[in-house]
């Protein structure tokens, strides 16, 4: 399943989030409510996707996993800056 989501993420992180929501229970385990994933889907899809998949590795995001989540956050900021510039 992870490889399929990775392929979806290369096309669109939002598509990967939808596939994660439909085919796994990772979103329900990583977040307590539905509000944070929906806000992440709209505003920070790369960050939400990275957080969910890092949560999968051990029921918490710890140590170097935060580096990947932070890198995804920077990717989201870059996407927003690029769209604003265009």
C-alpha positions as CSV (number, residue, x, y, z in Angstrom):
1,X,0.0,0.0,0.0
2,X,2.9,2.4,0.8
3,X,4.2,2.3,-2.8
4,X,0.8,3.0,-4.2
5,X,0.4,6.0,-1.9
6,X,3.9,7.2,-2.9
7,X,3.0,7.1,-6.5
8,X,-0.2,9.1,-5.8
9,X,1.9,11.6,-3.8
10,X,4.1,12.2,-6.8
11,X,1.0,13.1,-8.8
12,X,-0.7,15.0,-6.0
13,X,-0.4,14.9,-2.2
14,X,-4.2,15.5,-1.9
15,X,-4.8,12.4,-4.0
16,X,-2.4,10.5,-1.7
17,X,-4.3,11.7,1.3
18,X,-7.6,10.5,-0.2
19,X,-6.1,7.1,-1.0
20,X,-4.7,6.9,2.6
21,X,-8.2,7.8,4.0
22,X,-10.0,5.3,1.8
23,X,-7.7,2.3,2.0
24,X,-6.2,2.6,5.5
25,X,-7.1,3.7,9.0
26,X,-4.0,5.9,9.5
27,X,-5.8,9.2,9.5
28,X,-8.2,8.0,12.2
29,X,-5.3,6.8,14.3
30,X,-3.0,9.8,13.8
31,X,-5.7,12.5,14.5
32,X,-8.4,12.6,17.2
33,X,-10.9,14.7,15.2
34,X,-11.8,15.2,11.5
35,X,-11.0,18.9,11.6
36,X,-7.2,18.7,11.5
37,X,-7.0,16.3,8.5
38,X,-9.5,18.4,6.6
39,X,-7.5,21.6,7.3
40,X,-4.3,19.8,6.4
41,X,-5.9,18.6,3.1
42,X,-6.7,22.2,2.2
43,X,-3.7,24.1,3.5
44,X,-0.8,21.7,4.1
45,X,-1.2,18.5,2.2
46,X,2.5,17.4,2.2
47,X,2.8,18.1,5.9
48,X,-0.4,16.2,6.8
49,X,0.7,13.2,4.6
50,X,4.2,13.1,6.1
51,X,2.8,13.3,9.7
52,X,0.3,10.5,9.0
53,X,2.9,8.2,7.5
54,X,5.5,9.0,10.3
55,X,2.8,8.3,12.9
56,X,2.4,4.9,11.4
57,X,5.9,3.9,12.2
58,X,5.4,3.9,16.0
59,X,2.2,5.6,17.2
60,X,4.0,8.8,17.6
61,X,6.3,11.1,15.6
62,X,9.6,11.2,17.3
63,X,13.2,12.1,16.7
64,X,14.4,12.3,13.1
65,X,10.8,11.7,11.9
66,X,10.2,15.4,12.7
67,X,12.8,16.3,10.2
68,X,10.8,14.7,7.4
69,X,7.6,16.4,8.7
70,X,9.5,19.8,8.8
71,X,10.8,19.2,5.2
72,X,7.2,18.5,4.1
73,X,6.2,21.8,5.8
74,X,8.9,23.6,3.8
75,X,7.6,22.0,0.6
76,X,4.1,23.2,1.4
77,X,5.4,26.8,2.0
78,X,7.3,26.6,-1.3
79,X,4.2,25.5,-3.1
80,X,2.2,28.4,-1.6
81,X,4.9,30.9,-2.4
82,X,5.2,29.6,-6.0
83,X,1.4,29.9,-6.5
84,X,1.4,33.4,-5.1
85,X,4.3,34.5,-7.4
86,X,2.4,33.1,-10.5
